[in-house]
Amino acid sequence: MLRKAALHNLGCKVNSYELEAMQQALENAGYRIVPFEPGADVYVINTCTVTNIADRKSRQMLHKARGMNPDAVVVAVGCYAQMRGKELEKDPVIDLIIGSDRKGDLVQELERYFAGGGRRTDTSEIRKDREIEKLETDRAEGHTRAFLKVQDGCNQFCSYCIIPYARGRVRSRKIADVVQETERLVASGVQEVVLTGIHLCSYGKDLGEGEDLSALIRAVHQVEGICRIRLGSLEPGSIDEAFVKNMAELPKVCPHFHLSLQSGCSRTLQRMNRKYTPEEFAQTCALLRRYFRHPAICTDIITGFPGETEEDFEECRSFVEKMHFFETHIFPYSRREGTRAAAFPDQIPEAVKKERGAVLRDLDRKRREEFLKYYCGMPMEVLFEETVTEGGRSWWLGHGKEYQKVLLPADDPGIPAEGLSNRILSVKPEKISFHDCLTV
């Protein structure tokens, strides 16, 4: 009888890709994938450790899995498992602990366990790893868009960030490998890929001459059948005019860019060990807006970094206001043991972090609406994905190239009988409604 495996993901786009790769490896080994509900024989939790909340969620999901089937095998994989492996070994609910760069061992470790091998920890001294782990996918079931991991690790060591310790140094996949996987994804029906990594702008720094992020994007652009290419989070200090010009020459590249700001205050950026100033960040945004018409520029902000004064926060708020981002993702500073910022004086109370976050979220709502209004009455190409219900009515949901959500009435007489899933259509949105969606 086939063993049943249930998987659950926490964290970033790279984690999402890796979970998909692990799921396909299990399917290829004869496991039946089932929902993350009671009744599975194996529960795999792909953990995250970017914040204290992520740690807590990882622990909660591991214990939830054990509660759903006391006789199942519970597997902790990923960043939290890498960083807290010794602690997890003391937790009786966890059977297998697999580190960040050992996810490809999942099937092998399960075979060993079922053969009587018992509990085990499979982690490495990740800072010494110099080759990227071989993980691949050949389909994105139920999706029109596929994440494609091209890079792992980070050498930046921002003062607040635990990820370089959990993911190791920069490691990149060969361009030829990425192109081959893209071709397989196209063969499965995927029209859009999201090139992603832990520090995407460092892609190729460990490879030979000619293998950099620009060359990778051009190579993927040449794959027949790919209609859209999105990029994961980019480092503003790593983007120059030659890179932006190269992207603008490639029509499949979506004008949707996530630039990690973290703070709009120069003093705070220095203490964070970020490698740019607010002025340099603004210049990068100006470059993108010079080469792309009305690009969607998104960002992240950390509120309440140690030592952030009211004046520092106002400098940050004012800068964010001037940048006119499409989306701003706001997070309270999370004190991570093992990082330099954890030892900084003048830690900020949680209530203050929350207050500052609320101010920025209010600004985000205004800027998001401002960005979307630009597209009302304007023809745009939308990749439709699935049907949803909003306001008691059924709609087809899709995304524009700038990642705007677009809704088209499902009862529109022009929709073919087979529906719109994975089809690109030109539509003209008329207004904004239902949670920042453009509606036709």
Secondary structure by P-SEA (a helix, b strand, c coil): cbbbbbbbbcccaaaaaaaaaaaaaaaaaccccccccccccbbbbbcccccaaaaaaaaaaaaaaaaacccbbbbbbcaaaaacaaaaaacccccbbbccccccaaaaaaaaaaacccbbbbbccccccccccbbbbcccccccbbbbbcbbbbccccccccccccccccccccaaaaaaaaaaaaaacccbbbbcccccccccccccccccaaaaaaaaaacccccbbbbcccccccccaaaaaaaaaccccccbbbbbcccccaaaaaaacccccaaaaaaaaaaaaaaccccccccccccccccccaaaaaaaaaaaaaacccbbbbbccccccccccccccccccaaaaaaaaaaaaaaaaaaaaaaaaaaccbbbbbbcccccccccbbbbbbccccccbbbcccccccccccccccbbbbbbbccccccccccc
